[in-house]
Amino acid sequence: MPLAVCEAAEALAPVECQVKWPNDVWLGERKLAGILIEARPPEWAIIGVGLNLSIPDDSFPDDLRWSATSLGHGVDAIGALDALRVALGRWTAAEPEEVVAGFDARDALRGRKVAWEAAADAGNHGEGVADGIDDRGNLVVITDAGDRLSLGAGEVSLAL
């Protein structure tokens, strides 16, 4: 859950993180972490977190230097794992309203022009302005035509 990763990163270093729907964590509009979740609630969930801890900017491949970043501040994997365990425990026990409010407070896309691809529940592609998430965690987008869409899946990027 990206909220837990934000909270863990902020417990480890003097940073402020945002969430790019659905599962990316941004630091200064650059990707700090990505989260993959496979779940069959309430039976089980598998959560994979890729959190860049100590990669110097010039060590990223050329095509990632503008989009990726690292936490730095001497943070090591053991400290990050401990902080993530605490934050995950808190957020997995949170009420849905708290999760939506937490996401709203960290929403990197709200009010920004976005484009999406392969969102099966809202057409194959489109553009609009992100307007937060709904109570199911779907991204809400207002299209140029004024339609309000709820995107449950797909790749979303900032529109140029």
N, C-alpha and C positions, 0 to 999 in steps of 0.2 A: 504494500500500500504506500503510495507516494507521500502521504502525510507523515507516516512513520519515518521514512527516509529523510524528509525535510527536518523533522524534529531531531533525529539522531545526528545529522550533519551539524545542526545549529548547537547541539550540546557539545560537540567536539571542537568547533572552531567559531570564530567571530564572523559568521556569515548569515545571510538571509536568503532562504530558498523559496522558489515558486514551483507550482505544479503546472506542467503542460499536459492537458488532457490527452490520453487517459492515464498514462503511467510513466511519464518522464519527470525528472526533477531538474529544474534549471537553477543555475547560479549566474547572475548577471546575463541572462538570456542565452546562456550556453549550457549544453547538456552535461550535468554532473552525474546523473544516474538514470538507469532505466529499470523498470520492474516488469516481470512477466508473471502472470497468475493463472493457474489452472485450478479450477475448483468444482466440487460437487457439494455445495452447502446443504445441510450443516455437517455432512460426513467428513469431508476433508478438503484441504487446499494445499497446493504446492506453490511457494512464492520464490522466485528467483530475482535477486537484486544484483545489479552491476553498478557499483559505486566507485568512481575514479578517486583514489585517495592521494597519490603522490606522483602524478605524471607531470613533468614540466611541460609547459605549453609547446615548446619547440620539439618535444619528443612525440607528439601526436603526428600521424601521417598528414601530409600536406592537405588532403581533402577533408580532414577533421579539425584542423587548427582553428578555424573560425567558429565551429559549432560545438566543440567539446571543451571541457575544462576539468580540473581536478580540485579536490578539497584542500590539499596542502596542509600547512600549519603543523607538520610533524605527526599527523594522525597515522596510526598503524592499523593493521587489519584486526587485531585483537580488540583494541579500543573501539573501533567502528562496529564490530560484531556485538560487543557488550551494549553499546548505546542503541543499536538497532533492536536488540532483544527487548530492552526496556520499552522503547517506543512502539514496537509491534504489539507488545502485551497491552499497552494502553489503548491503541487504536483498534485492535480487534475486539476489545470489550466496549468500545464507544457506541452510543446510540446513533441511529441513522441521521438524526437531526444534527448531532455534533459533527459527524463526518461531512455532511453537506456544508455546514457553517465553516468548518476547517478548510475545506476545499475552496469555498468562496473567498476566504481571507488570503489564500495563496494562488488564486487563479491567474495564470500568466496570459491567458488568451482573452479574458472578458473585455469587450469593447474594441477588440482588434479584428481586422479583416482576415478571414481564414478561408482556405480552400480545402476540400476533402475529396478523397477517392475511395471507391468501393465500399461505401456505407450502404449495405444491403437494405436497411430499413428506411432509407431516405433518398434513394436514387444512387446512381453510380458516381456522380461527381457534382460539384457545385462550389459556389462561393457565397459568403455572407459574413455577418458580424457575430462573433461569439458572444453569448449572453448568459454565461454561467452553466451550471449543470442542474438537471431536474432531480427529483427525489429518488430516481432509480440510478443516478450516476451518469446518465446520458448527457452528452454535450448539447446544449441548446444553441441554435444558430438562427439568426434572422436573415433571410435571403434578401437580395437586392429588390425582389418583388414584394417584400414585406411579409412573406410566409415565415412562420415559426416552426422550425424543424427540430426533432430530437434525434441525435445521432448516437446509436448504440455501439457502432463499430466502424472501423475505417481508419485511414491514415489522414491526419489533419496537419496542415502546415500553415504558417503565416502567408497570406497572399501578398504578392508584390504589388 
